[in-house]
Amino acid sequence: MSSVSKLAELEETLSCVLDEVEASCEEALLAAALQIGAEAVSRAPAKTGALRESARLTADGVPFAVGQKDGKMKMLDGARPRGARQVTLSFDAPYAAQVHEHTEISHVVGEAKFLERAALSGRERLIREIKRAINAEREDD
């Protein structure tokens, strides 16, 4: 086998490994996003439940989960993405930012900084999941 064909074979192998690692990282990102989303919704104040229901998770711009009054995230029917390069969690209620930022206001259910605290607590899990995904792919090869 010539050195050119060995190089081409190596390039193809590396490309396959990269694709597998990328897919695993995208899956880990989605899993962490769902966990962080659920935690943010459960931490959001729930006077009427409208704030919680305004929560949206999107994967590469496509909505796939929404918040519920009971503090959980619900997957949209048929919208389970297989992977994503960018996941966004938003609360679309017009007063979401005010409720989030005003720490001097106490809430019977939920708390201020609900999104920030959920993201901070989920950061370590996201890092662990991505490391696990990369290591799993490395061990398979």
DSSP file (Angstrom, degrees, kcal/mol; ACC not computed):
  #  RESIDUE AA STRUCTURE BP1 BP2  ACC     N-H-->O    O-->H-N    N-H-->O    O-->H-N    TCO  KAPPA ALPHA  PHI   PSI    X-CA   Y-CA   Z-CA
    1    1 A M              0   0    0      0, 0.0     2,-0.0     0, 0.0     0, 0.0   0.000 360.0 360.0 360.0 132.3    0.0    0.0    0.0
    2    2 A S     >  -     0   0    0      1,-0.1     4,-2.2     4,-0.0     5,-0.2  -0.305 360.0-114.4 -75.4 161.4    1.4    3.4   -1.0
    3    3 A S  H  > S+     0   0    0      1,-0.2     4,-2.1     2,-0.2     5,-0.1   0.816 116.8  57.2 -65.0 -29.9    1.9    6.2    1.5
    4    4 A V  H  > S+     0   0    0      2,-0.2     4,-2.1     1,-0.2    -1,-0.2   0.924 109.1  44.0 -67.2 -43.8   -0.7    8.2   -0.3
    5    5 A S  H  > S+     0   0    0      2,-0.2     4,-2.3     1,-0.2    -2,-0.2   0.853 112.4  52.6 -71.2 -32.9   -3.3    5.5    0.1
    6    6 A K  H  X S+     0   0    0     -4,-2.2     4,-2.4     2,-0.2    -1,-0.2   0.900 110.3  48.9 -64.9 -39.8   -2.3    5.0    3.8
    7    7 A L  H  X S+     0   0    0     -4,-2.1     4,-2.5     2,-0.2    -2,-0.2   0.902 110.7  49.5 -65.6 -41.1   -2.7    8.7    4.3
    8    8 A A  H  X S+     0   0    0     -4,-2.1     4,-2.2     2,-0.2    -2,-0.2   0.896 111.2  49.9 -64.2 -40.5   -6.1    8.7    2.6
    9    9 A E  H  X S+     0   0    0     -4,-2.3     4,-2.4     2,-0.2    -2,-0.2   0.914 111.5  48.3 -64.3 -43.5   -7.2    5.8    4.8
   10   10 A L  H  X S+     0   0    0     -4,-2.4     4,-2.7     2,-0.2     5,-0.2   0.909 110.5  51.7 -62.3 -42.9   -6.0    7.6    7.9
   11   11 A E  H  X S+     0   0    0     -4,-2.5     4,-2.1     1,-0.2    -2,-0.2   0.904 110.4  48.4 -61.3 -42.3   -7.9   10.7    6.9
   12   12 A E  H  X S+     0   0    0     -4,-2.2     4,-2.1     2,-0.2    -1,-0.2   0.911 111.9  49.4 -65.2 -42.8  -11.1    8.7    6.3
   13   13 A T  H  X S+     0   0    0     -4,-2.4     4,-2.4     1,-0.2    -2,-0.2   0.930 111.8  48.1 -61.9 -46.7  -10.7    7.0    9.7
   14   14 A L  H  X S+     0   0    0     -4,-2.7     4,-2.6     1,-0.2    -1,-0.2   0.880 109.5  53.5 -62.3 -38.4  -10.2   10.4   11.5
   15   15 A S  H  X S+     0   0    0     -4,-2.1     4,-2.2    -5,-0.2    -1,-0.2   0.900 109.6  48.2 -63.3 -41.2  -13.1   11.9    9.7
   16   16 A C  H  X S+     0   0    0     -4,-2.1     4,-2.2     2,-0.2    -2,-0.2   0.914 112.1  48.9 -64.9 -43.6  -15.4    9.0   10.9
   17   17 A V  H  X S+     0   0    0     -4,-2.4     4,-2.6     1,-0.2     5,-0.2   0.925 110.8  50.7 -62.5 -44.6  -14.1    9.4   14.5
   18   18 A L  H  X S+     0   0    0     -4,-2.6     4,-2.7     1,-0.2    -1,-0.2   0.912 109.5  50.7 -59.8 -43.9  -14.7   13.1   14.4
   19   19 A D  H  X S+     0   0    0     -4,-2.2     4,-2.4     1,-0.2    -1,-0.2   0.905 111.8  47.9 -60.3 -42.0  -18.3   12.6   13.1
   20   20 A E  H  X S+     0   0    0     -4,-2.2     4,-2.2     2,-0.2    -2,-0.2   0.905 113.1  46.9 -67.2 -42.0  -19.0   10.1   15.9
   21   21 A V  H  X S+     0   0    0     -4,-2.6     4,-2.5     2,-0.2     5,-0.2   0.922 112.4  50.9 -64.7 -43.7  -17.5   12.4   18.6
   22   22 A E  H  X S+     0   0    0     -4,-2.7     4,-2.3    -5,-0.2    -2,-0.2   0.924 110.6  48.3 -60.0 -45.8  -19.5   15.4   17.2
   23   23 A A  H  X S+     0   0    0     -4,-2.4     4,-2.1     1,-0.2    -1,-0.2   0.902 111.8  49.9 -62.8 -41.5  -22.7   13.4   17.3
   24   24 A S  H  X S+     0   0    0     -4,-2.2     4,-2.2     1,-0.2    -1,-0.2   0.894 110.8  49.4 -64.7 -40.0  -22.1   12.2   20.8
   25   25 A C  H  X S+     0   0    0     -4,-2.5     4,-2.4     2,-0.2    -2,-0.2   0.886 109.4  52.0 -66.5 -38.6  -21.4   15.8   22.0
   26   26 A E  H  X S+     0   0    0     -4,-2.3     4,-2.0     2,-0.2    -2,-0.2   0.903 110.1  48.7 -64.2 -40.5  -24.6   17.0   20.3
   27   27 A E  H  X S+     0   0    0     -4,-2.1     4,-2.3     2,-0.2    -2,-0.2   0.905 111.1  50.3 -64.5 -41.4  -26.6   14.4   22.1
   28   28 A A  H  X S+     0   0    0     -4,-2.2     4,-2.5     1,-0.2     5,-0.2   0.891 108.1  53.4 -63.9 -39.4  -24.9   15.4   25.4
   29   29 A L  H  X S+     0   0    0     -4,-2.4     4,-2.5     2,-0.2    -1,-0.2   0.919 109.8  47.6 -60.8 -44.6  -25.8   19.0   24.7
   30   30 A L  H  X S+     0   0    0     -4,-2.0     4,-2.3     2,-0.2    -2,-0.2   0.918 111.4  49.9 -64.0 -43.7  -29.4   18.1   24.2
   31   31 A A  H  X S+     0   0    0     -4,-2.3     4,-1.8     1,-0.2    -2,-0.2   0.924 113.7  45.5 -61.5 -44.2  -29.6   16.0   27.4
   32   32 A A  H  X S+     0   0    0     -4,-2.5     4,-3.0     1,-0.2     5,-0.2   0.888 110.4  54.5 -66.6 -38.6  -28.0   18.8   29.4
   33   33 A A  H  X S+     0   0    0     -4,-2.5     4,-2.9     1,-0.2    -2,-0.2   0.904 108.0  49.4 -62.7 -40.9  -30.3   21.4   27.9
   34   34 A L  H  X S+     0   0    0     -4,-2.3     4,-2.4     2,-0.2    -1,-0.2   0.906 112.9  47.2 -63.9 -40.7  -33.4   19.4   28.8
   35   35 A Q  H  X S+     0   0    0     -4,-1.8     4,-2.2     2,-0.2    -2,-0.2   0.934 115.2  44.6 -66.9 -45.8  -32.1   19.0   32.4
   36   36 A I  H  X S+     0   0    0     -4,-3.0     4,-2.7     2,-0.2    -2,-0.2   0.904 113.5  51.7 -65.2 -41.0  -31.3   22.7   32.7
   37   37 A G  H  X S+     0   0    0     -4,-2.9     4,-2.5    -5,-0.2    -2,-0.2   0.924 110.1  48.1 -60.7 -45.5  -34.6   23.7   31.1
   38   38 A A  H  X S+     0   0    0     -4,-2.4     4,-2.2     1,-0.2    -1,-0.2   0.900 113.2  48.2 -63.0 -40.6  -36.6   21.5   33.5
   39   39 A E  H  X S+     0   0    0     -4,-2.2     4,-1.7     2,-0.2    -2,-0.2   0.911 111.3  49.8 -67.1 -41.2  -34.7   23.0   36.4
   40   40 A A  H  X S+     0   0    0     -4,-2.7     4,-1.3     1,-0.2    -2,-0.2   0.915 111.9  48.3 -63.3 -42.7  -35.2   26.6   35.2
   41   41 A V  H  < S+     0   0    0     -4,-2.5     3,-0.3     1,-0.2    -1,-0.2   0.913 111.4  49.6 -64.4 -42.1  -38.9   26.0   34.8
   42   42 A S  H  < S+     0   0    0     -4,-2.2    -1,-0.2    29,-0.3    -2,-0.2   0.801 113.2  47.5 -68.4 -27.1  -39.2   24.4   38.2
   43   43 A R  H  < S+     0   0    0     -4,-1.7    68,-2.6    -5,-0.2    -1,-0.2   0.686  89.9 103.7 -83.9 -19.5  -37.4   27.4   39.8
   44   44 A A  S  < S-     0   0    0     -4,-1.3    68,-0.1    -3,-0.3     8,-0.1  -0.360  85.6-100.3 -65.8 139.5  -39.5   30.0   37.9
   45   45 A P        -     0   0    0      0, 0.0     7,-0.3     0, 0.0    65,-0.2  -0.255  32.5-159.1 -56.9 148.6  -42.1   31.7   40.0
   46   46 A A        +     0   0    0     63,-1.3    64,-0.1     1,-0.1    -2,-0.0  -0.285  38.9 139.5-132.1  49.5  -45.6   30.3   39.5
   47   47 A K  S    S-     0   0    0      1,-0.2    -1,-0.1    62,-0.1    63,-0.0   0.954 100.8  -5.2 -57.7 -50.3  -48.1   32.8   40.5
   48   48 A T  S    S-     0   0    0     -3,-0.1    -1,-0.2     0, 0.0    -2,-0.1   0.556  95.2-118.6-115.1 -17.5  -50.3   32.0   37.5
   49   49 A G  S  > S+     0   0    0     -4,-0.1     4,-2.3    19,-0.1     5,-0.2   0.291  84.2 113.6  94.1  -9.0  -48.0   29.5   35.7
   50   50 A A  H  > S+     0   0    0      1,-0.2     4,-0.9     2,-0.2    43,-0.1   0.875  73.9  53.2 -65.3 -37.6  -47.8   31.7   32.6
   51   51 A L  H >4 S+     0   0    0      1,-0.2     3,-0.8     2,-0.2     4,-0.3   0.944 110.8  46.4 -62.1 -47.4  -44.1   32.4   33.1
   52   52 A R  H >4 S+     0   0    0     -7,-0.3     3,-1.5     1,-0.2    15,-0.2   0.901 110.6  53.3 -61.2 -41.0  -43.3   28.7   33.3
   53   53 A E  H 3< S+     0   0    0     -4,-2.3    -1,-0.2     1,-0.3    14,-0.2   0.663  98.2  65.7 -70.1 -14.9  -45.5   28.1   30.2
   54   54 A S  T << S+     0   0    0     -4,-0.9    38,-1.8    -3,-0.8    -1,-0.3   0.520  75.9 114.4 -84.3  -3.8  -43.5   30.7   28.3
   55   55 A A  E <   -A   91   0A   0     -3,-1.5    12,-2.0    -4,-0.3     2,-0.4  -0.463  44.7-176.1 -70.0 136.4  -40.3   28.6   28.5
   56   56 A R  E     -AB  90  66A   0     34,-2.7    34,-2.4    10,-0.2     2,-0.5  -1.000  16.7-160.3-136.7 133.7  -39.1   27.3   25.1
   57   57 A L  E     -AB  89  65A   0      8,-2.6     7,-2.9    -2,-0.4     8,-1.3  -0.964  16.7-174.7-109.1 128.2  -36.2   25.0   24.2
   58   58 A T  E     -AB  88  63A   0     30,-2.4    30,-2.3    -2,-0.5     2,-0.5  -0.950  16.3-153.2-123.2 146.0  -35.0   25.2   20.6
   59   59 A A  E >  S-AB  87  62A   0      3,-2.6     3,-1.7    -2,-0.4    28,-0.2  -0.971  85.6 -19.5-117.5 115.6  -32.4   23.1   18.9
   60   60 A D  T 3  S-     0   0    0     26,-3.5    -1,-0.2    -2,-0.5    27,-0.1   0.880 132.0 -49.3  51.5  40.8  -30.7   24.9   16.0
   61   61 A G  T 3  S+     0   0    0     25,-0.3    -1,-0.3     1,-0.2    26,-0.1   0.366 115.4 113.5  86.3  -3.8  -33.7   27.3   15.9
   62   62 A V  E <   -B   59   0A   0     -3,-1.7    -3,-2.6    17,-0.0    -1,-0.2  -0.893  67.7-124.7-106.3 121.0  -36.4   24.6   16.0
   63   63 A P  E     +B   58   0A   0      0, 0.0    -5,-0.3     0, 0.0     3,-0.1  -0.345  39.2 159.7 -62.0 138.5  -38.6   24.4   19.1
   64   64 A F  E     +     0   0A   0     -7,-2.9    12,-2.5     1,-0.4     2,-0.3   0.483  58.6  27.6-136.5 -10.3  -38.7   21.0   20.7
   65   65 A A  E     -BC  57  75A   0     -8,-1.3    -8,-2.6    10,-0.3    -1,-0.4  -0.993  57.4-163.5-153.0 150.2  -39.8   21.4   24.3
   66   66 A V  E     -BC  56  74A   0      8,-2.5     8,-3.2    -2,-0.3   -10,-0.2  -0.939  26.9-104.9-133.1 154.3  -42.0   23.9   26.3
   67   67 A G  E     - C   0  73A   0    -12,-2.0     2,-0.3    -2,-0.3     6,-0.2  -0.395  30.2-148.1 -75.7 155.6  -42.5   24.7   30.0
   68   68 A Q    >   -     0   0    0      4,-2.0     3,-2.0    -2,-0.1     4,-0.1  -0.881  24.8-115.8-122.3 155.0  -45.5   23.5   31.9
   69   69 A K  T 3  S+     0   0    0     -2,-0.3   -17,-0.1     1,-0.3    -1,-0.1   0.830 113.6  62.9 -56.6 -33.0  -47.4   25.1   34.8
   70   70 A D  T 3  S-     0   0    0      1,-0.1    -1,-0.3     2,-0.1     3,-0.1   0.449 123.1-101.9 -77.1   2.2  -46.4   22.2   37.1
   71   71 A G  S <  S+     0   0    0     -3,-2.0   -29,-0.3     1,-0.3     2,-0.2   0.637  84.5 114.1  91.3  14.7  -42.7   23.1   36.6
   72   72 A K        -     0   0    0    -31,-0.2    -4,-2.0    -4,-0.1     2,-0.4  -0.706  63.7-119.3-112.7 166.1  -41.7   20.5   34.1
   73   73 A M  E     -C   67   0A   0     -2,-0.2     2,-0.5    -6,-0.2    -6,-0.2  -0.865  23.9-154.6-101.8 140.7  -40.6   20.6   30.5
   74   74 A K  E     -C   66   0A   0     -8,-3.2    -8,-2.5    -2,-0.4     2,-0.2  -0.968  13.8-129.7-118.7 128.8  -42.8   18.8   27.9
   75   75 A M  E     -C   65   0A   0     -2,-0.5   -10,-0.3   -10,-0.2     2,-0.2  -0.539  28.6-117.9 -70.6 137.0  -41.3   17.5   24.6
   76   76 A L    >   -     0   0    0    -12,-2.5     3,-2.2    -2,-0.2     4,-0.2  -0.544  42.2 -89.8 -73.5 142.8  -43.3   18.7   21.6
   77   77 A D  T 3  S-     0   0    0      1,-0.3    -1,-0.1    -2,-0.2   -12,-0.0  -0.301 107.8  -3.0 -56.9 127.9  -44.9   15.8   19.6
   78   78 A G  T 3  S+     0   0    0      1,-0.1    -1,-0.3    -3,-0.1    -2,-0.0   0.608 105.8 106.9  69.0  13.0  -42.5   14.6   17.0
   79   79 A A    <   +     0   0    0     -3,-2.2    -2,-0.1   -15,-0.2    -3,-0.1   0.272  32.3 131.5-108.4  12.1  -39.9   17.2   17.8
   80   80 A R        -     0   0    0     -4,-0.2     2,-0.1    -5,-0.1   -16,-0.0  -0.518  48.8-147.1 -69.2 107.9  -37.2   15.2   19.5
   81   81 A P        -     0   0    0      0, 0.0     3,-0.1     0, 0.0    -2,-0.1  -0.426   9.6-145.4 -73.6 151.7  -34.0   16.3   17.8
   82   82 A R  S    S-     0   0    0      1,-0.3     2,-0.3    -2,-0.1   -52,-0.1   0.754  78.2 -15.4 -85.2 -27.0  -31.2   13.7   17.4
   83   83 A G        -     0   0    0    -53,-0.1     2,-0.3   -56,-0.1    -1,-0.3  -0.971  60.4-160.9-165.2 168.2  -28.5   16.3   17.9
   84   84 A A        -     0   0    0     -2,-0.3   -55,-0.2   -61,-0.1     3,-0.1  -0.973  20.2-157.0-159.6 145.1  -27.9   20.1   17.9
   85   85 A R  S    S+     0   0    0     -2,-0.3     2,-0.4     1,-0.3    -1,-0.1   0.696  92.2  28.1 -92.5 -24.9  -25.0   22.5   17.6
   86   86 A Q        -     0   0    0      2,-0.0   -26,-3.5   -60,-0.0     2,-0.4  -0.985  65.0-173.0-141.5 128.4  -26.9   25.2   19.4
   87   87 A V  E     -A   59   0A   0     -2,-0.4     2,-0.4   -28,-0.2   -28,-0.2  -0.971   7.9-165.0-120.6 135.9  -29.6   24.9   22.0
   88   88 A T  E     -A   58   0A   0    -30,-2.3   -30,-2.4    -2,-0.4     2,-0.5  -0.972   7.6-165.6-124.4 133.9  -31.5   28.0   23.3
   89   89 A L  E     +A   57   0A   0     -2,-0.4     2,-0.3   -32,-0.2   -32,-0.2  -0.979  21.8 167.9-114.6 125.2  -33.7   28.2   26.4
   90   90 A S  E     -A   56   0A   0    -34,-2.4   -34,-2.7    -2,-0.5     2,-0.5  -0.962  33.8-145.4-136.9 155.1  -35.9   31.3   26.6
   91   91 A F  E     -A   55   0A   0     -2,-0.3   -36,-0.2   -36,-0.2     6,-0.1  -0.983  16.5-170.4-116.8 115.2  -38.8   32.6   28.7
   92   92 A D        +     0   0    0    -38,-1.8   -37,-0.1    -2,-0.5    -1,-0.1   0.459  42.6 120.3 -92.8  -2.0  -41.0   34.6   26.4
   93   93 A A  S >  S-     0   0    0    -42,-0.3     3,-2.0     1,-0.1     4,-0.4  -0.399  71.3-124.3 -61.0 139.2  -43.4   36.2   28.9
   94   94 A P  T 3  S+     0   0    0      0, 0.0     3,-0.2     0, 0.0     4,-0.2   0.743 110.6  44.8 -60.2 -22.4  -43.1   40.0   28.6
   95   95 A Y  T 3> S+     0   0    0      1,-0.1     4,-2.5     2,-0.1     5,-0.3   0.314  81.0 105.6-102.2   6.6  -42.2   40.3   32.3
   96   96 A A  H <> S+     0   0    0     -3,-2.0     4,-2.5     1,-0.2     5,-0.2   0.900  79.7  49.1 -57.2 -45.7  -39.8   37.4   32.4
   97   97 A A  H  > S+     0   0    0     -4,-0.4     4,-2.3    -3,-0.2    -1,-0.2   0.904 111.7  49.3 -63.6 -41.1  -36.7   39.6   32.6
   98   98 A Q  H  > S+     0   0    0      2,-0.2     4,-1.9     1,-0.2    -2,-0.2   0.941 113.0  45.8 -63.5 -46.9  -38.2   41.7   35.4
   99   99 A V  H  < S+     0   0    0     -4,-2.5    -1,-0.2     1,-0.2    -2,-0.2   0.895 114.2  50.5 -62.9 -39.2  -39.1   38.7   37.5
  100  100 A H  H  < S+     0   0    0     -4,-2.5    13,-2.2    -5,-0.3    -1,-0.2   0.899 115.6  40.0 -64.5 -42.4  -35.7   37.1   36.9
  101  101 A E  H  < S+     0   0    0     -4,-2.3     2,-1.6    -5,-0.2    -2,-0.2   0.731  90.8  87.1 -86.2 -24.1  -33.7   40.2   37.9
  102  102 A H    ><  +     0   0    0     -4,-1.9     3,-1.1    -5,-0.2    -1,-0.1  -0.584  44.7 167.9 -85.9  88.7  -35.6   41.5   41.0
  103  103 A T  T 3   +     0   0    0     -2,-1.6    -1,-0.2     1,-0.2     9,-0.1   0.627  68.1  70.6 -74.9 -14.2  -34.1   39.5   43.8
  104  104 A E  T 3  S+     0   0    0     -3,-0.1     2,-0.5     2,-0.1    -1,-0.2   0.625  82.8  85.0 -78.9 -11.5  -35.7   41.7   46.4
  105  105 A I  S <  S-     0   0    0     -3,-1.1     2,-0.3    -6,-0.1     7,-0.3  -0.787  72.0-146.8 -93.0 128.4  -39.1   40.3   45.6
  106  106 A S        -     0   0    0     -2,-0.5     2,-0.4     5,-0.1     5,-0.1  -0.706   9.7-153.2 -94.0 148.9  -40.0   37.1   47.4
  107  107 A H        -     0   0    0      3,-0.4     3,-0.2    -2,-0.3     5,-0.0  -0.943  18.8-141.6-122.5 140.8  -42.2   34.5   45.7
  108  108 A V  S    S+     0   0    0     -2,-0.4     2,-0.4     1,-0.3    -1,-0.1   0.916 100.2  22.3 -64.2 -43.0  -44.5   31.9   47.3
  109  109 A V  S    S+     0   0    0     -3,-0.1   -63,-1.3     2,-0.0    -1,-0.3  -0.995 123.5   0.8-126.1 127.5  -43.4   29.4   44.6
  110  110 A G  S    S-     0   0    0     -2,-0.4    -3,-0.4   -65,-0.2     2,-0.3  -0.357  71.0-110.7  92.8-173.4  -40.1   29.8   42.7
  111  111 A E    >   -     0   0    0    -68,-2.6     3,-0.6    -2,-0.1    -5,-0.1  -0.976  22.9 -93.6-155.3 161.1  -37.3   32.4   42.9
  112  112 A A  T 3  S+     0   0    0     -2,-0.3   -12,-0.2    -7,-0.3   -11,-0.2  -0.341 108.0  35.5 -70.0 164.3  -35.6   35.2   41.1
  113  113 A K  T 3> S+     0   0    0    -13,-2.2     4,-2.8   -14,-0.2     5,-0.3   0.767  74.6 150.6  60.5  27.2  -32.6   34.3   39.0
  114  114 A F  H <> S+     0   0    0     -3,-0.6     4,-1.3     1,-0.2   -71,-0.1   0.856  70.3  41.5 -60.1 -39.1  -34.3   31.0   38.0
  115  115 A L  H  > S+     0   0    0      2,-0.2     4,-2.4     1,-0.1    -1,-0.2   0.924 115.6  48.6 -76.3 -45.2  -32.7   30.8   34.6
  116  116 A E  H  > S+     0   0    0      1,-0.2     4,-2.5     2,-0.2     5,-0.2   0.915 112.6  47.7 -61.3 -44.8  -29.2   31.8   35.8
  117  117 A R  H  X S+     0   0    0     -4,-2.8     4,-2.3     1,-0.2    -1,-0.2   0.884 111.9  49.6 -66.9 -38.1  -29.1   29.5   38.7
  118  118 A A  H  X S+     0   0    0     -4,-1.3     4,-1.8    -5,-0.3    -1,-0.2   0.914 112.1  48.4 -66.1 -41.6  -30.3   26.5   36.6
  119  119 A A  H  X S+     0   0    0     -4,-2.4     4,-1.1     2,-0.2    -2,-0.2   0.913 112.6  48.1 -64.9 -42.6  -27.7   27.2   34.0
  120  120 A L  H  X S+     0   0    0     -4,-2.5     4,-0.6     1,-0.2     3,-0.4   0.912 113.4  46.4 -65.5 -41.7  -24.9   27.5   36.6
  121  121 A S  H  < S+     0   0    0     -4,-2.3     4,-0.5     1,-0.2    -1,-0.2   0.810 115.3  47.7 -71.5 -26.7  -25.9   24.3   38.3
  122  122 A G  H  X S+     0   0    0     -4,-1.8     4,-2.4    -5,-0.2    -1,-0.2   0.603  90.3  83.4 -87.1 -12.0  -26.2   22.5   35.0
  123  123 A R  H  X S+     0   0    0     -4,-1.1     4,-2.3    -3,-0.4     5,-0.2   0.919  91.0  47.6 -58.9 -46.9  -22.8   23.7   33.7
  124  124 A E  H  X S+     0   0    0     -4,-0.6     4,-2.6     1,-0.2    -1,-0.2   0.889 111.3  51.2 -64.2 -38.5  -20.8   21.0   35.4
  125  125 A R  H  > S+     0   0    0     -4,-0.5     4,-2.9     2,-0.2    -1,-0.2   0.918 108.8  51.5 -64.9 -41.6  -23.2   18.3   34.2
  126  126 A L  H  X S+     0   0    0     -4,-2.4     4,-2.4     2,-0.2     5,-0.2   0.934 111.1  47.3 -59.8 -46.5  -22.9   19.6   30.7
  127  127 A I  H  X S+     0   0    0     -4,-2.3     4,-2.5     1,-0.2    -1,-0.2   0.922 113.2  48.8 -61.2 -44.9  -19.1   19.5   30.9
  128  128 A R  H  X S+     0   0    0     -4,-2.6     4,-2.8     1,-0.2    -2,-0.2   0.914 111.3  50.1 -60.6 -43.7  -19.2   16.0   32.4
  129  129 A E  H  X S+     0   0    0     -4,-2.9     4,-2.4     2,-0.2    -2,-0.2   0.893 111.6  47.1 -65.2 -40.2  -21.6   14.7   29.7
  130  130 A I  H  X S+     0   0    0     -4,-2.4     4,-2.5     2,-0.2    -1,-0.2   0.919 113.3  48.6 -68.4 -42.0  -19.5   16.0   26.9
  131  131 A K  H  X S+     0   0    0     -4,-2.5     4,-2.8    -5,-0.2     5,-0.2   0.922 112.0  50.0 -60.9 -42.9  -16.3   14.6   28.4
  132  132 A R  H  X S+     0   0    0     -4,-2.8     4,-2.6     1,-0.2    -2,-0.2   0.914 110.4  49.8 -61.7 -42.7  -18.1   11.3   28.9
  133  133 A A  H  X S+     0   0    0     -4,-2.4     4,-1.9     2,-0.2    -1,-0.2   0.915 113.0  45.9 -63.3 -43.5  -19.2   11.3   25.2
  134  134 A I  H  X S+     0   0    0     -4,-2.5     4,-2.2     2,-0.2    -2,-0.2   0.933 114.3  47.7 -65.2 -45.8  -15.7   12.0   23.9
  135  135 A N  H  X S+     0   0    0     -4,-2.8     4,-2.4     1,-0.2    -2,-0.2   0.884 109.4  53.8 -63.7 -38.8  -14.1    9.4   26.2
  136  136 A A  H  X S+     0   0    0     -4,-2.6     4,-1.5    -5,-0.2    -1,-0.2   0.909 110.3  46.9 -62.4 -41.7  -16.7    6.8   25.2
  137  137 A E  H  X S+     0   0    0     -4,-1.9     4,-0.9     1,-0.2    -1,-0.2   0.888 111.5  51.1 -67.7 -38.1  -16.0    7.4   21.5
  138  138 A R  H  < S+     0   0    0     -4,-2.2     3,-0.5     1,-0.2    -2,-0.2   0.881 109.8  50.0 -66.0 -37.5  -12.2    7.2   22.1
  139  139 A E  H  < S+     0   0    0     -4,-2.4    -1,-0.2     1,-0.2    -2,-0.2   0.810 104.9  58.4 -71.1 -29.5  -12.6    3.9   24.0
  140  140 A D  H  <        0   0    0     -4,-1.5    -1,-0.2     1,-0.2    -2,-0.2   0.737 360.0 360.0 -70.9 -22.1  -14.7    2.5   21.1
  141  141 A D     <        0   0    0     -4,-0.9    -1,-0.2    -3,-0.5    -2,-0.2   0.453 360.0 360.0 -93.1 360.0  -11.9    3.0   18.6
